[in-house]
Amino acid sequence: MRRLASFLVLGATLLMSTYAQAQTPAADPAPTLLSESFKSFGLTTLEKALDDTGLRKQLAGKGPYTLFAPSNAAFKMLGRKRSAALVADPKELKVVLLNHIVKGKYTTGDLGKLPHLGKLKTLGGGELVVFNKGALLVNMSKPYQADKKATNGIMHIMDRVLMPKK
């Protein structure tokens, strides 16, 4: 009888433990590049541009990608006329944005290990030149908030728009 009671208590305990685990909500998955808070990083202009060009879906994909994300201030540095021209031409805007995305995950540590004046091929077919003597620059732009990790890549917030070569 004691054995039966012990067995029933053990069974009930296991059953309750399994039930409690099933009721515990799963942890939120790690953020993707596009689920990062664009507002908190000052990237609302980039967010709108990704929507306008249809690139949001691509950056939400599997990756991995490295996004050299121009800040709102970087877009303002283009000047009102140039910014307006880009917004008015989604095709050209897409070319510019693709120049900020590289296939693969490159931390600042990885970028620093590239040969001086190393090159990264962008999704737009262009190249980004990495200057790593003393300071890390990408196309002469400095990543001022770097290594923002996500499940499908990494993001570096840049102080300039990385314009493709014509």
DSSP file (Angstrom, degrees, kcal/mol; ACC not computed):
  #  RESIDUE AA STRUCTURE BP1 BP2  ACC     N-H-->O    O-->H-N    N-H-->O    O-->H-N    TCO  KAPPA ALPHA  PHI   PSI    X-CA   Y-CA   Z-CA
    1    1 A M     >        0   0    0      0, 0.0     4,-2.4     0, 0.0     5,-0.2   0.000 360.0 360.0 360.0 -42.5    0.0    0.0    0.0
    2    2 A R  H  >  +     0   0    0      1,-0.2     4,-2.7     2,-0.2     5,-0.2   0.911 360.0  51.5 -60.6 -41.4    2.9    2.4    0.9
    3    3 A R  H  > S+     0   0    0      1,-0.2     4,-2.7     2,-0.2    -1,-0.2   0.924 109.3  49.5 -61.1 -44.1    4.5    1.6   -2.5
    4    4 A L  H  > S+     0   0    0      2,-0.2     4,-2.4     1,-0.2    -1,-0.2   0.906 111.7  48.3 -62.4 -42.8    1.3    2.4   -4.3
    5    5 A A  H  X S+     0   0    0     -4,-2.4     4,-2.3     2,-0.2    -2,-0.2   0.912 112.8  48.2 -64.7 -42.9    0.8    5.7   -2.4
    6    6 A S  H  X S+     0   0    0     -4,-2.7     4,-2.6     1,-0.2    -2,-0.2   0.909 111.7  50.4 -62.9 -41.8    4.5    6.7   -3.1
    7    7 A F  H  X S+     0   0    0     -4,-2.7     4,-2.5    -5,-0.2    -2,-0.2   0.909 110.9  48.3 -63.7 -42.3    4.0    5.8   -6.8
    8    8 A L  H  X S+     0   0    0     -4,-2.4     4,-2.5     2,-0.2    -2,-0.2   0.887 111.8  49.1 -66.4 -39.3    0.8    7.9   -7.0
    9    9 A V  H  X S+     0   0    0     -4,-2.3     4,-2.4     2,-0.2    -2,-0.2   0.932 112.9  47.7 -64.9 -45.2    2.5   10.9   -5.3
   10   10 A L  H  X S+     0   0    0     -4,-2.6     4,-2.4     1,-0.2    -2,-0.2   0.916 113.1  48.6 -61.3 -44.4    5.5   10.6   -7.7
   11   11 A G  H  X S+     0   0    0     -4,-2.5     4,-2.4     1,-0.2    -1,-0.2   0.911 111.8  48.3 -62.8 -43.2    3.2   10.3  -10.7
   12   12 A A  H  X S+     0   0    0     -4,-2.5     4,-2.6     2,-0.2    -1,-0.2   0.894 110.9  51.7 -64.4 -39.9    1.1   13.3   -9.6
   13   13 A T  H  X S+     0   0    0     -4,-2.4     4,-2.3     2,-0.2    -2,-0.2   0.931 111.7  46.0 -62.9 -46.0    4.3   15.4   -9.1
   14   14 A L  H  X S+     0   0    0     -4,-2.4     4,-2.4     1,-0.2    -2,-0.2   0.902 112.7  50.9 -63.0 -41.4    5.6   14.5  -12.5
   15   15 A L  H  X S+     0   0    0     -4,-2.4     4,-2.2     1,-0.2    -2,-0.2   0.921 111.8  46.2 -63.5 -44.6    2.2   15.3  -14.1
   16   16 A M  H  X S+     0   0    0     -4,-2.6     4,-2.5     2,-0.2    -1,-0.2   0.879 111.8  52.3 -65.7 -38.2    2.0   18.7  -12.4
   17   17 A S  H  X S+     0   0    0     -4,-2.3     4,-2.1     2,-0.2    -2,-0.2   0.919 110.6  47.3 -64.2 -43.9    5.6   19.5  -13.3
   18   18 A T  H  X S+     0   0    0     -4,-2.4     4,-2.1     1,-0.2    -2,-0.2   0.902 112.4  50.1 -63.4 -41.8    4.9   18.7  -17.0
   19   19 A Y  H  X S+     0   0    0     -4,-2.2     4,-1.5     1,-0.2    -2,-0.2   0.913 109.6  50.6 -63.2 -43.4    1.7   20.8  -16.9
   20   20 A A  H  X S+     0   0    0     -4,-2.5     4,-0.8     1,-0.2    -1,-0.2   0.893 110.4  49.5 -63.1 -40.2    3.5   23.8  -15.4
   21   21 A Q  H >< S+     0   0    0     -4,-2.1     3,-0.7     1,-0.2    -1,-0.2   0.899 109.2  52.1 -66.0 -39.1    6.2   23.6  -18.1
   22   22 A A  H 3< S+     0   0    0     -4,-2.1    -1,-0.2     1,-0.2    -2,-0.2   0.813 109.5  50.4 -66.4 -29.1    3.6   23.5  -20.8
   23   23 A Q  H 3< S+     0   0    0     -4,-1.5    -1,-0.2    -5,-0.1    -2,-0.2   0.617  86.2 100.0 -84.7 -13.4    1.9   26.6  -19.4
   24   24 A T  S << S-     0   0    0     -4,-0.8     2,-0.0    -3,-0.7    -4,-0.0  -0.615  80.6-120.0 -75.5 123.7    5.1   28.6  -19.2
   25   25 A P        -     0   0    0      0, 0.0     3,-0.1     0, 0.0    -2,-0.1  -0.342  29.5-107.9 -65.1 144.4    5.2   31.0  -22.2
   26   26 A A        -     0   0    0      1,-0.1     2,-0.0    -2,-0.0     0, 0.0  -0.382  39.4 -99.0 -68.7 148.4    8.2   30.6  -24.5
   27   27 A A        -     0   0    0      1,-0.1    -1,-0.1    -2,-0.1     3,-0.1  -0.369  46.7 -94.5 -65.1 147.4   10.9   33.2  -24.3
   28   28 A D        -     0   0    0      1,-0.1    -1,-0.1    -3,-0.1     0, 0.0  -0.389  46.6-109.3 -60.9 137.9   10.7   35.8  -27.1
   29   29 A P        -     0   0    0      0, 0.0    -1,-0.1     0, 0.0     3,-0.1  -0.304  42.9 -87.5 -66.3 156.2   13.0   34.9  -30.0
   30   30 A A        -     0   0    0      1,-0.1   120,-0.1    -3,-0.1   121,-0.1  -0.308  57.6 -94.7 -60.4 149.2   16.0   37.0  -30.5
   31   31 A P        -     0   0    0      0, 0.0   120,-3.0     0, 0.0   121,-0.3  -0.310  30.6-135.8 -70.5 148.3   15.3   40.0  -32.7
   32   32 A T    >>  -     0   0    0    118,-0.3     4,-0.8   119,-0.2     3,-0.8  -0.456  38.5 -93.7 -87.6 173.1   15.9   40.0  -36.4
   33   33 A L  T 34 S+     0   0    0     26,-0.4     3,-0.4     1,-0.3    27,-0.1   0.872 127.6  44.2 -56.0 -36.9   17.6   43.0  -38.1
   34   34 A L  T 34 S+     0   0    0     25,-0.4    -1,-0.3     1,-0.2     4,-0.2   0.618 104.4  60.7 -88.9 -10.9   14.2   44.5  -38.8
   35   35 A S  T <4 S+     0   0    0     -3,-0.8    -1,-0.2     2,-0.1    -2,-0.2   0.564  79.8 108.6 -89.8  -5.4   12.6   43.9  -35.5
   36   36 A E  S  < S-     0   0    0     -4,-0.8     2,-1.1    -3,-0.4     3,-0.1  -0.356  90.8 -96.0 -60.6 150.3   15.3   46.0  -33.8
   37   37 A S     >  -     0   0    0      1,-0.2     4,-1.1     2,-0.1    -1,-0.1  -0.586  39.8-174.0 -76.3 100.6   13.8   49.3  -32.6
   38   38 A F  T  4>S+     0   0    0     -2,-1.1     5,-3.1     1,-0.2     4,-0.5   0.868  82.5  56.3 -62.6 -36.3   14.5   51.7  -35.4
   39   39 A K  T >45S+     0   0    0      1,-0.2     3,-1.2     3,-0.2    -1,-0.2   0.921 104.2  51.2 -63.8 -43.2   13.1   54.6  -33.4
   40   40 A S  T 345S+     0   0    0      1,-0.3    -1,-0.2     2,-0.1    -2,-0.2   0.772 114.2  44.7 -67.8 -23.4   15.5   54.0  -30.5
   41   41 A F  T 3<5S-     0   0    0     -4,-1.1    -1,-0.3    -3,-0.2    -2,-0.2   0.410 116.2-111.5 -98.1   1.9   18.5   54.0  -32.8
   42   42 A G  T < 5S+     0   0    0     -3,-1.2    30,-2.6    -4,-0.5    31,-0.3   0.918  78.9 126.9  71.0  43.4   17.4   57.0  -34.8
   43   43 A L     >< +     0   0    0     -5,-3.1     4,-2.4    28,-0.2    -4,-0.2  -0.040  17.9 120.3-123.1  30.5   16.7   55.0  -38.0
   44   44 A T  H  > S+     0   0    0     -6,-0.3     4,-2.1     1,-0.2     5,-0.2   0.839  77.2  53.5 -67.8 -31.8   13.1   56.0  -38.9
   45   45 A T  H  > S+     0   0    0      2,-0.2     4,-2.2     1,-0.2    -1,-0.2   0.923 110.9  46.7 -66.3 -43.3   14.2   57.4  -42.3
   46   46 A L  H  > S+     0   0    0     24,-0.3     4,-2.7     2,-0.2    -2,-0.2   0.911 109.7  54.4 -62.9 -42.8   15.9   54.1  -43.1
   47   47 A E  H  X S+     0   0    0     -4,-2.4     4,-1.8     1,-0.2    -2,-0.2   0.926 110.7  44.9 -58.6 -46.4   12.8   52.2  -41.9
   48   48 A K  H  X S+     0   0    0     -4,-2.1     4,-2.8     1,-0.2    -1,-0.2   0.901 112.3  52.4 -64.4 -41.0   10.5   54.1  -44.2
   49   49 A A  H  X S+     0   0    0     -4,-2.2     4,-1.6     1,-0.2     6,-0.3   0.889 107.5  51.5 -63.6 -39.4   13.0   53.7  -47.1
   50   50 A L  H  X>S+     0   0    0     -4,-2.7     6,-1.3     2,-0.2     5,-1.3   0.888 112.6  46.6 -64.5 -38.4   13.1   50.0  -46.6
   51   51 A D  H ><5S+     0   0    0     -4,-1.8     3,-0.8    -5,-0.2    -2,-0.2   0.931 111.1  51.4 -65.9 -46.0    9.3   49.9  -46.7
   52   52 A D  H 3<5S+     0   0    0     -4,-2.8    -2,-0.2     1,-0.2    -1,-0.2   0.766 116.2  40.6 -64.5 -26.7    9.1   52.1  -49.8
   53   53 A T  H 3<5S-     0   0    0     -4,-1.6    -1,-0.2    -5,-0.2    -2,-0.2   0.475 108.0-118.0-102.5  -3.9   11.6   49.9  -51.7
   54   54 A G  T <X5S+     0   0    0     -3,-0.8     4,-0.5    -4,-0.7     3,-0.4   0.601  79.8 121.4  78.7  10.0   10.3   46.5  -50.6
   55   55 A L  H  >< +     0   0    0     -5,-1.3     4,-2.2    -6,-0.3     5,-0.2   0.611  50.1  82.9 -82.7 -11.3   13.6   45.6  -48.9
   56   56 A R  H  > S+     0   0    0     -6,-1.3     4,-1.0     1,-0.2    -1,-0.2   0.920  90.5  50.4 -57.1 -44.4   12.0   45.1  -45.5
   57   57 A K  H  4 S+     0   0    0     -3,-0.4     3,-0.5     1,-0.2     4,-0.4   0.904 109.1  51.2 -62.9 -42.4   11.0   41.5  -46.4
   58   58 A Q  H >< S+     0   0    0     -4,-0.5     3,-1.4     1,-0.2    -1,-0.2   0.918 110.0  48.7 -62.7 -43.6   14.5   40.6  -47.6
   59   59 A L  H 3< S+     0   0    0     -4,-2.2   -26,-0.4     1,-0.3   -25,-0.4   0.663 106.1  57.9 -73.0 -14.6   16.2   41.9  -44.4
   60   60 A A  T 3< S+     0   0    0     -4,-1.0    -1,-0.3    -3,-0.5    -2,-0.2   0.512  93.8  98.3 -87.6  -5.1   13.7   39.9  -42.4
   61   61 A G  S <  S-     0   0    0     -3,-1.4    -3,-0.1    -4,-0.4    -4,-0.0   0.096  96.4 -77.6 -74.6-171.1   14.8   36.8  -44.1
   62   62 A K  S    S+     0   0    0      1,-0.1     3,-0.1     2,-0.1    -3,-0.1   0.862  80.7 134.5 -61.2 -43.8   17.2   34.1  -43.0
   63   63 A G        -     0   0    0      1,-0.2    -1,-0.1    -5,-0.2    90,-0.1  -0.427  62.4-140.1  74.7-152.5   20.5   36.0  -43.7
   64   64 A P        +     0   0    0      0, 0.0    40,-3.0     0, 0.0     2,-0.3   0.444  48.0 165.1 -81.4 151.2   23.0   36.4  -42.3
   65   65 A Y  E     -Ab 103 153A   0     87,-2.0    89,-2.3    38,-0.3     2,-0.5  -0.928  34.2-143.3-128.4 153.1   23.4   40.0  -43.3
   66   66 A T  E     -Ab 102 154A   0     36,-2.8    36,-2.4    -2,-0.3     2,-0.6  -0.989  20.6-161.1-112.7 123.1   25.5   42.9  -42.2
   67   67 A L  E     -Ab 101 155A   0     87,-2.6    89,-2.8    -2,-0.5     2,-1.2  -0.920  12.2-160.4-108.6 117.3   23.5   46.1  -42.4
   68   68 A F  E     - b   0 156A   0     32,-3.3    94,-0.2    -2,-0.6    89,-0.2  -0.785  27.7-159.0 -92.4  90.4   25.5   49.4  -42.4
   69   69 A A  E     - b   0 157A   0     87,-2.0    89,-2.9    -2,-1.2     2,-0.3  -0.618   9.1-140.8 -86.3 114.1   22.5   51.4  -41.3
   70   70 A P  E     - b   0 158A   0      0, 0.0   -24,-0.3     0, 0.0    89,-0.2  -0.548  22.5-130.5 -71.8 134.0   22.5   55.2  -42.0
   71   71 A S     >  -     0   0    0     87,-1.7     4,-1.7    -2,-0.3   -28,-0.2  -0.198  25.8-101.5 -73.7 170.5   21.1   57.2  -39.2
   72   72 A N  H  > S+     0   0    0    -30,-2.6     4,-2.0     1,-0.2     5,-0.2   0.905 126.6  54.3 -57.8 -41.4   18.4   59.9  -39.7
   73   73 A A  H  > S+     0   0    0    -31,-0.3     4,-1.7     1,-0.2    -1,-0.2   0.857 103.2  56.6 -62.4 -35.3   21.2   62.5  -39.3
   74   74 A A  H  > S+     0   0    0     84,-0.3     4,-0.5     1,-0.2    87,-0.5   0.910 107.1  48.1 -63.3 -41.8   23.1   60.7  -42.1
   75   75 A F  H >< S+     0   0    0     -4,-1.7     3,-1.1     1,-0.2     4,-0.4   0.892 108.8  54.4 -65.1 -38.2   20.2   61.2  -44.4
   76   76 A K  H >< S+     0   0    0     -4,-2.0     3,-1.6     1,-0.3    -1,-0.2   0.840  97.6  64.8 -63.7 -32.2   20.0   64.8  -43.4
   77   77 A M  H 3< S+     0   0    0     -4,-1.7    -1,-0.3     1,-0.3    -2,-0.2   0.730  89.1  68.4 -64.1 -20.5   23.6   65.3  -44.4
   78   78 A L  T << S-     0   0    0     -3,-1.1     4,-0.4    -4,-0.5    -1,-0.3   0.758 112.1-117.6 -67.0 -22.9   22.7   64.5  -48.0
   79   79 A G    <>  -     0   0    0     -3,-1.6     4,-2.5    -4,-0.4     5,-0.2  -0.005  22.5 -84.9  95.4 153.1   20.8   67.8  -48.0
   80   80 A R  H  > S+     0   0    0      1,-0.2     4,-2.4     2,-0.2     5,-0.2   0.891 125.4  49.3 -60.7 -43.3   17.1   68.5  -48.5
   81   81 A K  H  > S+     0   0    0      2,-0.2     4,-2.1     1,-0.2    -1,-0.2   0.931 114.1  43.4 -66.0 -46.9   17.3   68.4  -52.4
   82   82 A R  H  > S+     0   0    0     -4,-0.4     4,-2.1     2,-0.2    -2,-0.2   0.906 114.8  50.3 -66.8 -42.0   19.2   65.2  -52.6
   83   83 A S  H  X S+     0   0    0     -4,-2.5     4,-2.4     1,-0.2    -2,-0.2   0.922 110.7  49.2 -61.3 -44.6   17.1   63.4  -50.0
   84   84 A A  H  X S+     0   0    0     -4,-2.4     4,-2.0    -5,-0.2    -1,-0.2   0.889 109.3  52.7 -62.7 -39.5   13.9   64.5  -51.7
   85   85 A A  H  X S+     0   0    0     -4,-2.1     4,-0.7     2,-0.2    -1,-0.2   0.891 110.1  48.2 -64.0 -39.6   15.2   63.2  -55.1
   86   86 A L  H >< S+     0   0    0     -4,-2.1     3,-0.9     1,-0.2     7,-0.5   0.930 111.7  48.4 -65.9 -45.2   16.0   59.8  -53.5
   87   87 A V  H 3< S+     0   0    0     -4,-2.4    -1,-0.2     1,-0.2    -2,-0.2   0.858 109.8  53.5 -63.4 -35.1   12.6   59.5  -51.9
   88   88 A A  H 3< S+     0   0    0     -4,-2.0    -1,-0.2     1,-0.2    -2,-0.2   0.650 108.5  52.7 -74.5 -15.5   10.9   60.5  -55.2
   89   89 A D    <X  -     0   0    0     -3,-0.9     4,-2.5    -4,-0.7     3,-0.4  -0.771  61.8-180.0-124.7  85.5   12.8   57.7  -57.0
   90   90 A P  H  > S+     0   0    0      0, 0.0     4,-2.2     0, 0.0     5,-0.1   0.790  82.6  58.7 -57.3 -29.3   12.3   54.3  -55.3
   91   91 A K  H  > S+     0   0    0      2,-0.2     4,-1.6     1,-0.2     5,-0.1   0.942 110.7  40.0 -66.2 -47.0   14.4   52.6  -57.9
   92   92 A E  H  > S+     0   0    0     -3,-0.4     4,-2.3     2,-0.2    -1,-0.2   0.883 113.5  55.8 -68.1 -38.2   17.5   54.8  -57.1
   93   93 A L  H  X S+     0   0    0     -4,-2.5     4,-2.7    -7,-0.5    -2,-0.2   0.899 105.9  51.6 -60.2 -41.1   16.7   54.6  -53.4
   94   94 A K  H  X S+     0   0    0     -4,-2.2     4,-2.6     2,-0.2    -1,-0.2   0.902 107.7  51.9 -63.3 -41.3   16.8   50.8  -53.6
   95   95 A V  H  X S+     0   0    0     -4,-1.6     4,-0.8     2,-0.2    -2,-0.2   0.922 111.8  47.1 -59.7 -44.4   20.2   50.9  -55.3
   96   96 A V  H >< S+     0   0    0     -4,-2.3     3,-0.6     1,-0.2    -2,-0.2   0.924 113.1  48.1 -64.0 -45.1   21.5   53.2  -52.5
   97   97 A L  H >< S+     0   0    0     -4,-2.7     3,-2.1     1,-0.2    -2,-0.2   0.886 105.6  57.0 -66.1 -38.7   20.0   50.9  -49.8
   98   98 A L  H >< S+     0   0    0     -4,-2.6    26,-1.1     1,-0.3     3,-1.1   0.749  96.1  66.6 -63.5 -21.3   21.4   47.7  -51.3
   99   99 A N  T << S+     0   0    0     -4,-0.8    -1,-0.3    -3,-0.6    -2,-0.2   0.529  97.7  55.1 -74.7  -5.2   24.9   49.4  -51.0
  100  100 A H  T <  S+     0   0    0     -3,-2.1   -32,-3.3    -4,-0.1     2,-0.5   0.376  95.1  79.6-104.7   1.2   24.4   49.2  -47.2
  101  101 A I  E <   -A   67   0A   0     -3,-1.1    22,-2.6   -34,-0.2     2,-0.4  -0.942  53.6-176.8-120.9 130.2   23.8   45.5  -47.0
  102  102 A V  E     -AC  66 122A   0    -36,-2.4   -36,-2.8    -2,-0.5     2,-0.3  -0.964  30.8-117.3-123.0 138.6   26.5   42.7  -47.2
  103  103 A K  E    S+A   65   0A   0     18,-0.6   -38,-0.3    -2,-0.4     2,-0.1  -0.611  83.1  37.4 -72.9 131.3   25.9   39.0  -47.1
  104  104 A G  S    S-     0   0    0    -40,-3.0     2,-0.6    -2,-0.3    50,-0.3  -0.343  93.2 -81.3 110.0 167.1   27.4   37.5  -44.0
  105  105 A K        +     0   0    0     -2,-0.1     2,-0.6    48,-0.1   -39,-0.1  -0.914  44.4 179.4-113.2 108.9   27.8   38.6  -40.4
  106  106 A Y        -     0   0    0     -2,-0.6    41,-0.2    48,-0.1     2,-0.1  -0.918   7.4-166.5-116.1 108.1   30.7   41.0  -39.9
  107  107 A T     >  -     0   0    0     -2,-0.6     4,-2.5     1,-0.1     5,-0.2  -0.325  42.1-102.1 -76.3 171.0   31.4   42.4  -36.4
  108  108 A T  H  > S+     0   0    0      1,-0.2     4,-2.3     2,-0.2     5,-0.1   0.857 127.1  56.7 -64.0 -31.7   33.7   45.3  -35.9
  109  109 A G  H  > S+     0   0    0      2,-0.2     4,-0.8     1,-0.2    -1,-0.2   0.918 107.9  46.5 -62.0 -43.1   36.3   42.8  -34.8
  110  110 A D  H >> S+     0   0    0      1,-0.2     3,-0.7     2,-0.2     4,-0.6   0.911 112.0  50.5 -64.1 -43.1   35.8   40.9  -38.1
  111  111 A L  H >< S+     0   0    0     -4,-2.5     3,-1.0     1,-0.2    -2,-0.2   0.879 106.5  55.7 -63.7 -37.4   36.1   44.2  -40.1
  112  112 A G  H 3< S+     0   0    0     -4,-2.3    -1,-0.2     1,-0.2    -2,-0.2   0.719 103.4  55.8 -67.5 -20.9   39.3   45.1  -38.2
  113  113 A K  H << S+     0   0    0     -4,-0.8    -1,-0.2    -3,-0.7    -2,-0.2   0.577  85.0 102.1 -87.8 -11.2   40.8   41.8  -39.3
  114  114 A L  S << S-     0   0    0     -3,-1.0     3,-0.1    -4,-0.6     4,-0.1  -0.341  90.7 -89.0 -65.9 154.5   40.3   42.5  -43.0
  115  115 A P    >   -     0   0    0      0, 0.0     3,-1.8     0, 0.0    15,-0.2  -0.340  58.6 -83.3 -59.9 148.6   43.3   43.7  -44.9
  116  116 A H  T 3  S+     0   0    0      1,-0.3    15,-0.2    15,-0.1     3,-0.1  -0.323 123.6  16.0 -53.7 133.1   43.7   47.4  -44.8
  117  117 A L  T 3  S+     0   0    0     13,-1.4    -1,-0.3     1,-0.2    14,-0.2   0.795  95.1 169.8  63.7  32.4   41.5   48.8  -47.6
  118  118 A G  E <   -E  130   0B   0     -3,-1.8    12,-3.3    12,-1.0     2,-0.4  -0.305  24.4-132.4 -67.2 158.0   39.7   45.4  -47.7
  119  119 A K  E     -E  129   0B   0     10,-0.2     2,-0.4    -3,-0.1    10,-0.2  -0.919  14.9-162.6-122.5 142.9   36.6   45.2  -49.7
  120  120 A L  E     -E  128   0B   0      8,-2.3     8,-2.7    -2,-0.4     2,-0.4  -0.981  21.9-130.3-119.8 132.6   33.1   43.8  -49.1
  121  121 A K  E     -E  127   0B   0     -2,-0.4   -18,-0.6     6,-0.2     6,-0.2  -0.699  24.6-145.0 -84.6 129.8   30.7   43.1  -51.9
  122  122 A T  B >   -C  102   0A   0      4,-2.6     3,-1.8    -2,-0.4   -20,-0.2  -0.437  25.0-110.1 -89.2 165.2   27.2   44.6  -51.3
  123  123 A L  T 3  S+     0   0    0    -22,-2.6   -24,-0.2   -25,-0.8   -21,-0.1   0.721 119.6  61.5 -65.7 -19.8   23.9   43.1  -52.3
  124  124 A G  T 3  S-     0   0    0    -26,-1.1    -1,-0.3   -23,-0.3   -25,-0.1   0.478 121.4-107.7 -83.6  -2.6   23.7   45.9  -54.9
  125  125 A G  S <  S+     0   0    0     -3,-1.8    -2,-0.1     1,-0.3   -26,-0.1   0.372  84.2 113.1  92.6  -4.7   26.8   44.6  -56.6
  126  126 A G        -     0   0    0    -28,-0.1    -4,-2.6    -5,-0.1     2,-0.4  -0.147  62.6-114.9 -86.9-172.1   29.0   47.5  -55.4
  127  127 A E  E     -E  121   0B   0     -6,-0.2     2,-0.5    -3,-0.1    -6,-0.2  -0.974  10.0-151.1-129.2 143.0   31.9   47.4  -53.0
  128  128 A L  E     -E  120   0B   0     -8,-2.7    -8,-2.3    -2,-0.4     2,-0.5  -0.948  18.8-141.6-107.8 133.0   32.5   48.9  -49.5
  129  129 A V  E     -E  119   0B   0     -2,-0.5    10,-3.1   -10,-0.2     2,-0.6  -0.839   9.5-149.6 -99.5 127.8   36.1   49.7  -48.7
  130  130 A V  E     -EF 118 138B   0    -12,-3.3   -13,-1.4    -2,-0.5   -12,-1.0  -0.865   7.7-166.1-101.7 118.7   37.1   49.1  -45.1
  131  131 A F  E     + F   0 137B   0      6,-2.8     6,-2.8    -2,-0.6   -15,-0.1  -0.912  16.2 165.5-101.4 120.7   39.8   51.4  -43.7
  132  132 A N        +     0   0    0     -2,-0.6     2,-0.8     4,-0.2     4,-0.2  -0.048  29.0 118.3-133.8  37.0   41.2   49.9  -40.5
  133  133 A K  S    S-     0   0    0      2,-0.4     2,-0.9     1,-0.1    -2,-0.0  -0.875 102.5 -29.3-102.8 103.0   44.5   51.7  -39.7
  134  134 A G  S    S+     0   0    0     -2,-0.8     2,-0.3     2,-0.0    -1,-0.1  -0.207 139.6  36.1  86.3 -46.0   44.0   53.4  -36.3
  135  135 A A  S    S-     0   0    0     -2,-0.9     2,-0.7     2,-0.0    -2,-0.4  -0.969  83.1-118.7-136.5 152.1   40.2   53.9  -36.8
  136  136 A L        +     0   0    0     -2,-0.3     2,-0.4    -4,-0.2    -4,-0.2  -0.839  40.0 167.1 -95.4 119.2   37.6   51.7  -38.4
  137  137 A L  E     -F  131   0B   0     -6,-2.8    -6,-2.8    -2,-0.7     2,-0.5  -0.973  25.4-156.0-129.7 145.5   35.9   53.4  -41.4
  138  138 A V  E >  S-FG 130 141B   0      3,-3.0     3,-1.6    -2,-0.4    -8,-0.2  -0.979  89.0 -18.1-121.4 115.6   33.6   51.9  -44.1
  139  139 A N  T 3  S-     0   0    0    -10,-3.1    -1,-0.1    -2,-0.5    24,-0.1   0.896 128.2 -57.2  49.8  42.7   33.7   54.1  -47.2
  140  140 A M  T 3  S+     0   0    0    -11,-0.4     2,-0.4     1,-0.2    -1,-0.3   0.653 115.6 120.2  64.1  19.5   35.1   56.8  -45.0
  141  141 A S  B <   -G  138   0B   0     -3,-1.6    -3,-3.0    19,-0.1    -1,-0.2  -0.918  58.7-133.9-112.3 140.6   32.1   56.6  -42.7
  142  142 A K        -     0   0    0     -2,-0.4    17,-1.2    -5,-0.2     2,-0.8  -0.789   9.1-133.6 -97.7 129.7   32.4   55.7  -39.1
  143  143 A P  E     +D  158   0A   0      0, 0.0    15,-0.2     0, 0.0     3,-0.2  -0.717  27.0 178.3 -75.9 112.3   30.2   53.2  -37.4
  144  144 A Y  E    S+     0   0A   0     13,-1.9     2,-0.4    -2,-0.8    14,-0.1   0.669  75.4  33.5 -96.0 -16.1   29.2   55.1  -34.2
  145  145 A Q  E    S+D  157   0A   0     12,-1.3    12,-3.6    -3,-0.1    -1,-0.3  -0.927  88.8 178.0-131.9 111.2   26.9   52.4  -32.8
  146  146 A A  E     +     0   0A   0     -2,-0.4    10,-0.2    10,-0.2     3,-0.1  -0.674  42.6  27.2-118.1 164.7   28.3   49.0  -33.8
  147  147 A D  E     +     0   0A   0     -2,-0.2     2,-1.1     1,-0.2    -1,-0.2   0.855  56.3 170.8  58.6  44.1   27.6   45.3  -33.3
  148  148 A K  E     -D  155   0A   0      7,-2.7     7,-1.7    -3,-0.2    -1,-0.2  -0.753  28.7-147.6 -82.3  99.9   23.9   45.4  -32.8
  149  149 A K  E     +D  154   0A   0     -2,-1.1     2,-0.3     5,-0.2     5,-0.2  -0.383  25.2 170.2 -81.4 148.2   23.3   41.7  -33.0
  150  150 A A  E >   -D  153   0A   0      3,-2.4     3,-1.2    -2,-0.1  -118,-0.3  -0.906  47.9-100.2-144.3 169.1   20.2   39.9  -34.3
  151  151 A T  T 3  S+     0   0    0   -120,-3.0  -119,-0.2    -2,-0.3     3,-0.1   0.814 121.8  37.5 -65.2 -29.2   19.3   36.4  -35.2
  152  152 A N  T 3  S-     0   0    0   -121,-0.3   -87,-2.0   -93,-0.1     2,-0.3   0.099 129.3 -49.8-113.3  23.2   19.8   37.0  -38.9
  153  153 A G  E <   -bD  65 150A   0     -3,-1.2    -3,-2.4   -89,-0.3     2,-0.3  -0.997  62.4 -72.8 152.5-152.6   22.9   39.2  -38.8
  154  154 A I  E     -bD  66 149A   0    -89,-2.3   -87,-2.6    -2,-0.3     2,-0.4  -0.982  27.8-146.3-147.3 151.7   24.4   42.3  -37.3
  155  155 A M  E     -bD  67 148A   0     -7,-1.7    -7,-2.7    -2,-0.3     2,-0.4  -0.974   6.3-169.0-128.3 137.8   23.9   46.1  -37.7
  156  156 A H  E     -b   68   0A   0    -89,-2.8   -87,-2.0    -2,-0.4     2,-0.5  -0.995  22.3-136.5-121.0 125.7   26.3   49.0  -37.5
  157  157 A I  E     -bD  69 145A   0    -12,-3.6   -13,-1.9    -2,-0.4   -12,-1.3  -0.733  26.1-154.1 -87.9 124.7   24.8   52.5  -37.3
  158  158 A M  E     -bD  70 143A   0    -89,-2.9   -87,-1.7    -2,-0.5   -84,-0.3  -0.629  22.7-139.6-104.6 153.6   26.7   54.8  -39.7
  159  159 A D  S    S+     0   0    0    -17,-1.2     2,-0.3    -2,-0.2    -1,-0.1   0.432  87.0  37.4 -90.0   1.0   27.2   58.5  -39.6
  160  160 A R  S    S-     0   0    0    -18,-0.1     2,-0.5   -91,-0.1   -86,-0.1  -0.979  85.2-105.3-145.5 157.4   26.8   58.8  -43.4
  161  161 A V        -     0   0    0    -87,-0.5     2,-1.3    -2,-0.3   -92,-0.1  -0.742  35.9-132.6 -79.6 129.9   24.8   57.4  -46.3
  162  162 A L        -     0   0    0     -2,-0.5   -63,-0.1   -94,-0.2   -23,-0.1  -0.692  25.8-158.3 -89.8  89.9   27.1   55.0  -48.2
  163  163 A M        -     0   0    0     -2,-1.3     2,-0.1   -24,-0.1   -67,-0.1  -0.465  15.5-119.7 -73.4 136.0   26.5   56.1  -51.8
  164  164 A P        -     0   0    0      0, 0.0     2,-0.2     0, 0.0    -1,-0.1  -0.388  30.8-104.0 -71.2 152.8   27.3   53.6  -54.5
  165  165 A K              0   0    0    -38,-0.2   -38,-0.0     1,-0.1     0, 0.0  -0.566 360.0 360.0 -75.6 141.0   29.9   54.6  -57.1
  166  166 A K              0   0    0     -2,-0.2    -1,-0.1    -3,-0.1    -3,-0.0   0.451 360.0 360.0 -82.9 360.0   28.4   55.5  -60.5
